[in-house]
Amino acid sequence: MLTGIVAPWLLWSEFLVMTFSGIGVAIKVLKREPFQCVCLGTFLKVPLTTITLIEDFGMAILAIIMVLLI
């Protein structure tokens, strides 16, 4: 994305990855299981929260919007 390459296959890939990630986070949040965020969790001990959930689904929605705009 930073290189300016906006290919539909890349956006669809982002949509799929972020959707599956969001589903996994939603399951953990609903079960109230303690789980550290994979991105920085091992270094900063960041817990999974609803913010992670919003981020994942937000990025999936933005990818779809970008697909529709190109």
C-alpha positions, 0 to 999 in steps of 0.5 A: 500500500505504501508503494502506491500499488493498488491492485484488486487482488491485493485488496481482496487478500487484505479483506480476507486476512483481516476478516479472518483475523477479526473473527478470531479476535471476536471469538477470543473477546466473547470467550473472555480468554486472556490472549496477547496481541500477536503484533506487539503482544510479546514485546509490550504485553498488549491484550486483545480488546474491542479496539483490535476487533474494530481495527481488523473489521475496519481495515476489511471494510476499507479494503472493500471500499477501495475495491469499489472505487477502482 
